[in-house]
Structure formats: structure tokens, C-alpha cells
Amino acid sequence: MAEVDEDPSFEGVEVSVESTCTVEDGTKTSTYQSEIFTLVVGSKPAVFTAHHEVLIKSPFFRAACDGSWREAALRSIVLKDDDPGLITLMLDYLYAEEYEPRIVTEDKRESLSHRSDDEEIRVTELSLQARLYCVAEKYRLQGLKLLAIRKMGLLVPIPLESLIEIAEEAYGKLPASGYKFRNFVRNQASKLGIAHAAKDPWLLEKIRNGGTLAEDLFRALVRLHEGKPSRS
């Protein structure tokens, strides 16, 4: 299976993230001339450094950096439940409003998956984009959520079973109000032939299990039969 490239240097060492940016008052600087905060990420800690003015684009990090939390005094924020690879992409977005994951095949060839004819690579990156969407939801980064959804749209079609498996993992991390991702799943389920799979035992089991995913799969079926595709 294709994998997201994991830089072994992430484990237990410091990774500095900097970019040439323009601050809000229009003053150009080689890097942000603001305080440096440390992010300690994951169970095998990867340590990132990032600028205050970059981090506070997220309401969560604004509270951590500027509020009464102990993190503000220490200038260090622990994110033990997060994936270093996903936080790398989040920081890329915060600095440059763009990110580009590297997907590596079994023979170690890198690929921009949305340009790939390899279905396995596209499934792998769509799973990554879904997990990044969850990170964006967690840290309240609306722009990153929209960008992740747009990139997911470049990766379809994939097998319906793969879409539902990815959705099942993401739904467990998202609030029921995560409508952008839910709309994406409903629309793609309709396009990927959920009507033809409606009597398949595996799909019926997903719907019988109940919950938000079951609701959206059922709605995709109903709207398809009504001839009313879900709104994107």
C-alpha cells in the first residue's frame, strides 16, 4: 500500500518552519519578527518551531499563545494526540496558504497523487486529506478545511468501499455539524454507485449500525432515487 512519506528526522528532533511573508500592516520581513513557540507533537515527539503571528491564525493557538494557559508562559504547546505529518501540512498552510503532501509507493517513487492513474495512491492521499480536514476542524481553520475538500475533489473517483472506510474514520473525529465533509461524502457516494450497492450486505450493515455516517449514506440513496443530488 502507498504511504504518506514520513521523514525519520521528525522523531525527537527540532523542525523549524519559516517562510517569507507579509504581515497585516504590509511590512515585508524575511521571517515573522514575532515570538517563537515550540510545538511538541505526537507520542514519539517531533518538535516544531513556528512564529506567534502564524499560529494565532487558529483560534485554538491564539488562546494557547495569548491567553492564561501555561503554554503562553512557556511558549511551548504539547499536541500529543496529533500526527507530526499532519501538523507539518497544517503549518505549511498557515505559512503559505498551501500544502503538498508527498505520497510514496512501495518502490519508493514519489507521486503527486491527484495526477496519478494509480487508484491506490489516490485512495491513500484522500485518506490523508480527510485526516487533515479533521485537524483543521479541531483547530478551527476554515480555509484549510475548504482547501482539503477541494484537494479531495481532485482524487476521485475511488472505490465506494474505500470512500466509506475513509469516511467512517473521519466521522469518528468530526462533530455532526461538519457539513462540508458530510456533503462531500454524500455526493461522492451517489456518484460512485451507492444505488448499485444498496443490497450488498456490507453496505446494509453500515446503515444498520446507525449514526451520522449511516444517516448520510441513507440520504445519498434517497436523494439519488428522487433525482436530487446533494448540494456541494
MARDODREN-291956 format. One record per residue (C-alpha): residue number from 1; x, z, y; residue in one letter. Coordinates in Angstrom, 3 decimals. Layout:
N
VONU   zaza          x          z          y   kevex
VONU    NUM          X          Z          Y       A
...
This chain:
232
VONU   zaza          x          z          y   kevex
VONU      1      0.000      0.000      0.000       M
VONU      2      1.153     -0.751      3.501       A
VONU      3      2.109      2.283      5.545       E
VONU      4      2.491      3.242      9.157       V
VONU      5      6.192      3.305      9.897       D
VONU      6      7.358      6.901     10.148       E
VONU      7     10.617      7.430     11.985       D
VONU      8     12.564     10.054      9.997       P
VONU      9     14.139     11.210     13.259       S
VONU     10     10.790     12.755     14.149       F
VONU     11     11.247     15.648     11.767       E
VONU     12     12.571     18.701     13.586       G
VONU     13     14.305     16.891     16.419       V
VONU     14     13.520     16.170     20.002       E
VONU     15     11.972     12.875     21.015       V
VONU     16     11.943     12.152     24.739       S
VONU     17      9.279      9.875     26.160       V
VONU     18      9.829      8.400     29.597       E
VONU     19      8.580      5.368     31.485       S
VONU     20      8.926      3.701     34.864       T
VONU     21      5.635      4.454     36.583       C
VONU     22      3.870      4.551     39.920       T
VONU     23      2.373      7.914     40.846       V
VONU     24     -1.023      8.180     42.507       E
VONU     25      0.280      8.150     46.089       D
VONU     26      2.023      4.829     45.384       G
VONU     27      5.562      6.216     45.382       T
VONU     28      7.674      4.410     42.817       K
VONU     29     10.114      6.505     40.826       T
VONU     30     12.375      5.815     37.859       S
VONU     31     10.515      8.523     35.979       T
VONU     32      7.910     11.042     36.996       Y
VONU     33      9.574     13.693     39.104       Q
VONU     34      7.367     16.389     37.654       S
VONU     35      7.959     19.262     35.289       E
VONU     36      8.848     18.547     31.685       I
VONU     37      6.692     20.006     28.933       F
VONU     38      7.522     20.194     25.247       T
VONU     39      5.042     19.214     22.548       L
VONU     40      5.720     20.672     19.092       V
VONU     41      3.738     18.531     16.680       V
VONU     42      2.884     18.832     13.007       G
VONU     43      3.697     21.132     10.110       S
VONU     44      7.263     19.784      9.954       K
VONU     45      7.666     19.964     13.691       P
VONU     46      8.510     16.879     15.667       A
VONU     47      9.399     17.872     19.229       V
VONU     48      8.441     15.582     22.105       F
VONU     49      9.076     15.962     25.811       T
VONU     50      6.710     14.488     28.382       A
VONU     51      6.055     14.804     32.094       H
VONU     52      3.394     17.060     33.577       H
VONU     53      1.859     14.214     35.606       E
VONU     54      1.437     12.182     32.431       V
VONU     55     -0.023     14.920     30.270       L
VONU     56     -2.656     16.043     32.763       I
VONU     57     -4.458     12.722     32.423       K
VONU     58     -6.028     14.557     29.472       S
VONU     59     -8.393     17.401     30.449       P
VONU     60     -7.127     19.363     27.451       F
VONU     61     -3.500     19.116     28.529       F
VONU     62     -4.426     19.744     32.164       R
VONU     63     -5.864     23.103     31.105       A
VONU     64     -2.797     23.835     28.983       A
VONU     65     -0.316     22.879     31.715       C
VONU     66     -2.064     24.249     34.793       D
VONU     67     -4.331     26.999     33.528       G
VONU     68     -3.819     30.587     32.487       S
VONU     69     -2.787     29.658     28.960       W
VONU     70      0.580     30.960     27.816       R
VONU     71      1.601     27.329     27.298       E
VONU     72      1.657     26.834     31.071       A
VONU     73      4.246     29.574     31.479       A
VONU     74      6.325     28.472     28.505       L
VONU     75      6.000     24.752     29.291       R
VONU     76      5.541     24.252     25.570       S
VONU     77      2.415     23.225     23.675       I
VONU     78      2.081     23.545     19.898       V
VONU     79     -0.070     20.925     18.150       L
VONU     80      0.431     21.988     14.556       K
VONU     81     -2.618     20.146     13.195       D
VONU     82     -1.682     16.761     14.644       D
VONU     83      0.269     13.844     13.201       D
VONU     84      3.523     13.044     15.066       P
VONU     85      2.966      9.319     14.626       G
VONU     86     -0.446      9.514     16.289       L
VONU     87      0.854     11.693     19.115       I
VONU     88      3.607      9.105     19.672       T
VONU     89      0.927      6.449     20.168       L
VONU     90     -1.072      8.764     22.418       M
VONU     91      1.993      9.333     24.609       L
VONU     92      2.668      5.597     24.697       D
VONU     93     -0.859      5.176     26.017       Y
VONU     94     -0.526      7.968     28.575       L
VONU     95      2.648      6.414     29.968       Y
VONU     96      1.815      2.715     29.759       A
VONU     97     -1.936      2.445     29.012       E
VONU     98     -0.975      0.505     25.885       E
VONU     99      0.452      1.167     22.436       Y
VONU    100      1.525     -0.934     19.458       E
VONU    101      1.777      0.649     16.013       P
VONU    102      4.283     -0.693     13.515       R
VONU    103      2.893     -1.390     10.063       I
VONU    104      5.453     -1.692      7.275       V
VONU    105      4.757     -3.433      3.967       T
VONU    106      6.174     -2.403      0.615       E
VONU    107      9.055     -4.818      1.063       D
VONU    108      9.735     -3.186      4.468       K
VONU    109      8.604     -6.157      6.558       R
VONU    110      7.044     -5.108      9.852       E
VONU    111      3.843     -6.773     10.934       S
VONU    112      1.510     -6.827     13.902       L
VONU    113     -1.478     -6.320     11.649       S
VONU    114     -4.149     -7.889     13.850       H
VONU    115     -2.163    -11.132     13.463       R
VONU    116     -1.778    -10.704      9.725       S
VONU    117     -3.589    -12.563      6.975       D
VONU    118     -2.783     -9.623      4.694       D
VONU    119     -6.021     -7.688      4.163       E
VONU    120     -4.188     -4.578      3.007       E
VONU    121     -2.199     -4.436      6.244       I
VONU    122     -5.354     -4.817      8.335       R
VONU    123     -7.075     -2.025      6.395       V
VONU    124     -4.038      0.209      6.891       T
VONU    125     -3.996     -0.294     10.643       E
VONU    126     -7.751      0.035     11.014       L
VONU    127     -7.445      3.420      9.329       S
VONU    128     -4.673      4.294     11.788       L
VONU    129     -6.739      3.166     14.772       Q
VONU    130     -9.683      5.251     13.559       A
VONU    131     -7.473      8.334     13.288       R
VONU    132     -6.087      7.638     16.759       L
VONU    133     -9.655      7.385     18.050       Y
VONU    134    -10.210     10.892     16.671       C
VONU    135     -7.117     12.117     18.557       V
VONU    136     -8.465     10.507     21.734       A
VONU    137    -11.783     12.273     21.197       E
VONU    138    -10.033     15.589     20.619       K
VONU    139     -8.004     15.318     23.822       Y
VONU    140    -10.810     13.661     25.808       R
VONU    141     -9.044     10.401     26.596       L
VONU    142    -11.877      7.948     27.221       Q
VONU    143     -9.603      4.996     27.965       G
VONU    144     -7.707      5.468     24.717       L
VONU    145    -10.963      5.579     22.788       K
VONU    146    -12.036      2.260     24.287       L
VONU    147     -8.653      0.674     23.590       L
VONU    148     -8.669      1.885     19.971       A
VONU    149    -12.151      0.418     19.459       I
VONU    150    -11.009     -2.892     20.952       R
VONU    151     -7.986     -2.996     18.644       K
VONU    152    -10.190     -2.155     15.652       M
VONU    153    -12.287     -5.187     16.500       G
VONU    154     -9.208     -7.388     16.039       L
VONU    155     -8.693     -6.113     12.490       L
VONU    156    -11.990     -7.094     10.894       V
VONU    157    -13.209     -8.390      8.549       P
VONU    158    -12.132     -5.957      5.864       I
VONU    159    -13.986     -4.985      2.654       P
VONU    160    -17.143     -2.960      3.214       L
VONU    161    -15.892     -0.249      0.847       E
VONU    162    -12.714      0.123      2.921       S
VONU    163    -14.689      0.369      6.154       L
VONU    164    -16.906      3.118      4.747       I
VONU    165    -13.932      5.028      3.337       E
VONU    166    -12.236      4.938      6.776       I
VONU    167    -15.473      5.932      8.496       A
VONU    168    -16.022      8.840      6.113       E
VONU    169    -12.662     10.355      7.060       E
VONU    170    -13.191      9.811     10.782       A
VONU    171    -16.768     11.153     10.838       Y
VONU    172    -15.464     14.442      9.484       G
VONU    173    -13.374     14.818     12.647       K
VONU    174    -15.784     13.484     15.250       L
VONU    175    -18.814     15.063     16.924       P
VONU    176    -22.173     13.469     16.218       A
VONU    177    -22.039     12.192     19.801       S
VONU    178    -19.107      9.867     19.004       G
VONU    179    -21.342      6.877     19.633       Y
VONU    180    -18.696      4.230     20.305       K
VONU    181    -17.126      4.661     16.894       F
VONU    182    -20.509      5.037     15.215       R
VONU    183    -21.743      1.804     16.812       N
VONU    184    -18.614      0.041     15.596       F
VONU    185    -19.255      1.217     12.037       V
VONU    186    -22.931      0.224     12.109       R
VONU    187    -22.190     -3.231     13.496       N
VONU    188    -19.383     -3.917     11.057       Q
VONU    189    -21.374     -2.605      8.089       A
VONU    190    -24.077     -5.141      8.946       S
VONU    191    -21.577     -7.990      9.319       K
VONU    192    -19.685     -7.079      6.141       L
VONU    193    -22.712     -7.425      3.899       G
VONU    194    -24.241     -3.984      3.558       I
VONU    195    -27.547     -5.661      2.677       A
VONU    196    -25.970     -7.247     -0.401       H
VONU    197    -24.528     -3.882     -1.456       A
VONU    198    -27.739     -1.938     -0.816       A
VONU    199    -28.418     -1.394     -4.524       K
VONU    200    -24.839     -0.636     -5.520       D
VONU    201    -24.514      2.899     -6.945       P
VONU    202    -21.507      3.804     -4.750       W
VONU    203    -23.404      2.954     -1.549       L
VONU    204    -26.596      4.672     -2.651       L
VONU    205    -24.531      7.779     -3.380       E
VONU    206    -23.068      7.721      0.162       K
VONU    207    -26.565      7.544      1.629       I
VONU    208    -27.929     10.267     -0.670       R
VONU    209    -25.128     12.602      0.439       N
VONU    210    -26.744     12.811      3.861       G
VONU    211    -25.006     13.487      7.149       G
VONU    212    -24.106     11.300     10.095       T
VONU    213    -22.454      8.557      8.047       L
VONU    214    -25.468      8.261      5.755       A
VONU    215    -27.709      8.022      8.831       E
VONU    216    -25.631      5.201     10.295       D
VONU    217    -25.458      3.274      7.021       L
VONU    218    -29.219      3.554      6.663       F
VONU    219    -29.724      2.432     10.272       R
VONU    220    -27.451     -0.565      9.656       A
VONU    221    -29.645     -1.542      6.719       L
VONU    222    -32.903     -1.055      8.624       V
VONU    223    -31.770     -2.958     11.701       R
VONU    224    -30.444     -5.786      9.556       L
VONU    225    -33.791     -6.135      7.813       H
VONU    226    -35.538     -6.041     11.193       E
VONU    227    -33.201     -8.694     12.519       G
VONU    228    -31.961     -6.397     15.275       K
VONU    229    -28.178     -5.956     15.177       P
VONU    230    -26.809     -2.683     16.566       S
VONU    231    -25.605     -2.701     20.139       R
VONU    232    -21.857     -2.539     20.611       S
